[in-house]
Amino acid sequence: MIAYLVKIPVKAMVTLFAIVTVTFVATRLSGNPIDTFLGDGLTAEGREELIRYFQLDGTLLQQYLAFLRGVLSGEFGLSFIDRRPVTEVVAERLRPSAQLLLASVALTVVVSLPLGVLGAVYRKSWVGSAVMMLAFAGYAVPSFVLAIVMILIFSYWLNWLPVVGNGSFLHFIMPTIAMSGVLIAALTRFTRNAMLDVLGQDFIRTARAKGLSEARVVLRHGLGNAGVTVISVIGLQIAGLAAAGSVVVESIFSWPGIGQLLVNAAIMRDYPTLQFGVIAVAVAVVVINALTDVAYALADPRIRLSSA
Amino acid sequence: MTIAADPAFAAERRRKPRRADPIQKVAIGIAALLAASALLAPLIAPYDPLAQSLLSRLRPPIGFERFAAGHFAGTDELGRDVLSRSLHGLRLTLALAFAGAVIGLLIGGALGLIAGLRRGWVEDTIMALVDMQIAIPFTLVALLVLSLMGSSLTVLVLVLGIAGWEQYARIVRAEARRLSVQPFLEAARTAGAGPVYTAVRHILPNLVSPLVVQFTLALSNIVILESTLSFLGLGVQPPQPSLGSMVGLGRDYMPTAPWIVLAPAALIVALTFSVQILGDWLRDRADVRLRDR
């Protein structure tokens, strides 16, 4: 178990290092780093200072080392648009993004767990087929289509819900649903399969044979055991899917989060913001993945009690 | 797997119908229809997708008031025919998705085969790359690359190709490892077959059906990624029509002219839905145990 736990942060660090390197290579592949990194509207001294700090006139290796030093000390340059450190710009966006993410994960769990269990228990009847169809639909409908159709119906035709911003509870409804579509599909399918795996095992027959009620067998023995795998999926898959989804959903609903910031930065070619934003989100995803691995190790007795 | 251990589940698996059920038949029909429309778009589209006609702007589809004769799905803000643009957009979207899926297949297939047959540090390195690709949210990398390199079709195809290679690599590696200890391969090796010969003659043919299944599922994922990027304005650039960019640009006219976004949006969903059901059907037929992720 100790060996297993030690591996997790090591793996996360390697992945993070790779992400930082990929971002560096991507930003330096495309032309003059001074143009990509400085932009217009700086004072002569500010320009000089940034060039010196990031070694932008040096060799590629010098630039890389300077970039790594910047990463370690939290210096990622100035936003082209705001002319403030990109770290500040991104930090302001954290809260709205986190709120939307939490709301979506909550909705996903509340919808997917019951659906997944129903889909497994009634797999042969129309209920099971309906659940699978719904999961299919969730995968097939891209989040932007879901968002657009909802806006058309609930905002333009029925005039019930606001489209832009994050001011009130009503503002959360459509973005949360749009974000959750794919997540619900993924988690429902996974819960169903995990439940089918568990319900086919011998101890379930034993539980039924000793006279437990069906509800207790399914929920306590079934979901209790499938739950470990399901939680690991929430951590491993949902983080990545949500990062991709937030980019789309936030920019459609003008949600003042990191996703919208990234899309705007990409379109307006604000490279320092884009670069740091990508690194920040990747760090978040990798950290969530690592925490999930740790939680999984603690929850699964086969790993927790192993001597290796 | 544990399901198969239970006789009831095993029996259910065996009884699984190999022929398509009604929903699958409809989906396969739609997929074929969409593929045919994409192929024949230049022939069947009633108008030039770029031709503007400022006198008949924002006209609604057939059956509504102010319908302009000939423009069955209506016209957009520049008077371009929505049906023609959707058909050409479908063509471009499918072409990009195919190219992307092929690139992913080539990269992932080659790396997976190497990882499965050559153990040691080669395998470790390739699998570390796979883990990284899974851990990094790819849409963000795509944003960064497209913003830096510009949204030319070449860059876009490469981005779409790299998007899903790791899935192929995992499948090919697992199958190659499983196959390489089978008796028929030992026999081939004993008979003097070299590693390249066994890989090409004995392992690749056994990989065809899982790869076809994965290719189909990847196709649908890439359609979604491409439409999303084009919707955000970072994929296919105007005036060239793509389904995603039509939805993105038509957004501004939604209150008065919803058909501009609804036509391409419906095509995207029809495409991804039917292709996914097609992939699922192929998987059932091939009876390959793939993890559905």
Chai-1 contact restraints between the chains, C-beta under 6 A:
chainA,res_idxA,chainB,res_idxB,connection_type,confidence,min_distance_angstrom,max_distance_angstrom,comment,restraint_id
A,T15,B,M132,contact,1.0,0.0,6.0,A-B,restraint_1
A,T15,B,A135,contact,1.0,0.0,6.0,A-B,restraint_2
A,A18,B,M132,contact,1.0,0.0,6.0,A-B,restraint_3
A,I19,B,I136,contact,1.0,0.0,6.0,A-B,restraint_4
A,A26,B,L144,contact,1.0,0.0,6.0,A-B,restraint_5
A,A26,B,V145,contact,1.0,0.0,6.0,A-B,restraint_6
A,A26,B,L148,contact,1.0,0.0,6.0,A-B,restraint_7
A,S30,B,L148,contact,1.0,0.0,6.0,A-B,restraint_8
A,S30,B,M149,contact,1.0,0.0,6.0,A-B,restraint_9
A,A140,B,T272,contact,1.0,0.0,6.0,A-B,restraint_10
A,A140,B,F273,contact,1.0,0.0,6.0,A-B,restraint_11
A,A140,B,Q276,contact,1.0,0.0,6.0,A-B,restraint_12
A,V141,B,V269,contact,1.0,0.0,6.0,A-B,restraint_13
A,P142,B,I224,contact,1.0,0.0,6.0,A-B,restraint_14
A,P142,B,S227,contact,1.0,0.0,6.0,A-B,restraint_15
A,P142,B,T228,contact,1.0,0.0,6.0,A-B,restraint_16
A,F144,B,F231,contact,1.0,0.0,6.0,A-B,restraint_17
A,V145,B,A265,contact,1.0,0.0,6.0,A-B,restraint_18
A,V145,B,I268,contact,1.0,0.0,6.0,A-B,restraint_19
A,I148,B,V261,contact,1.0,0.0,6.0,A-B,restraint_20
A,L152,B,M254,contact,1.0,0.0,6.0,A-B,restraint_21
A,L152,B,P258,contact,1.0,0.0,6.0,A-B,restraint_22
A,Y156,B,P255,contact,1.0,0.0,6.0,A-B,restraint_23
A,R189,B,D292,contact,1.0,0.0,6.0,A-B,restraint_24
A,L196,B,I3,contact,1.0,0.0,6.0,A-B,restraint_25
A,D197,B,T2,contact,1.0,0.0,6.0,A-B,restraint_26
A,G200,B,T2,contact,1.0,0.0,6.0,A-B,restraint_27
A,G200,B,I3,contact,1.0,0.0,6.0,A-B,restraint_28
A,G200,B,D6,contact,1.0,0.0,6.0,A-B,restraint_29
A,G200,B,F9,contact,1.0,0.0,6.0,A-B,restraint_30
A,Q201,B,T2,contact,1.0,0.0,6.0,A-B,restraint_31
A,G240,B,P137,contact,1.0,0.0,6.0,A-B,restraint_32
A,A243,B,P137,contact,1.0,0.0,6.0,A-B,restraint_33
A,A244,B,P137,contact,1.0,0.0,6.0,A-B,restraint_34
A,A244,B,T139,contact,1.0,0.0,6.0,A-B,restraint_35
A,V247,B,T139,contact,1.0,0.0,6.0,A-B,restraint_36
A,V248,B,T228,contact,1.0,0.0,6.0,A-B,restraint_37
A,L262,B,L143,contact,1.0,0.0,6.0,A-B,restraint_38
A,V263,B,L232,contact,1.0,0.0,6.0,A-B,restraint_39
A,A266,B,L143,contact,1.0,0.0,6.0,A-B,restraint_40
A,A266,B,S147,contact,1.0,0.0,6.0,A-B,restraint_41
A,A266,B,L234,contact,1.0,0.0,6.0,A-B,restraint_42
A,I267,B,G233,contact,1.0,0.0,6.0,A-B,restraint_43
A,L274,B,L144,contact,1.0,0.0,6.0,A-B,restraint_44
A,L274,B,S147,contact,1.0,0.0,6.0,A-B,restraint_45
A,V278,B,L140,contact,1.0,0.0,6.0,A-B,restraint_46
A,V278,B,L144,contact,1.0,0.0,6.0,A-B,restraint_47
A,V281,B,L140,contact,1.0,0.0,6.0,A-B,restraint_48
A,A282,B,I136,contact,1.0,0.0,6.0,A-B,restraint_49
A,V285,B,P137,contact,1.0,0.0,6.0,A-B,restraint_50
A,V286,B,A135,contact,1.0,0.0,6.0,A-B,restraint_51
A,N289,B,A135,contact,1.0,0.0,6.0,A-B,restraint_52
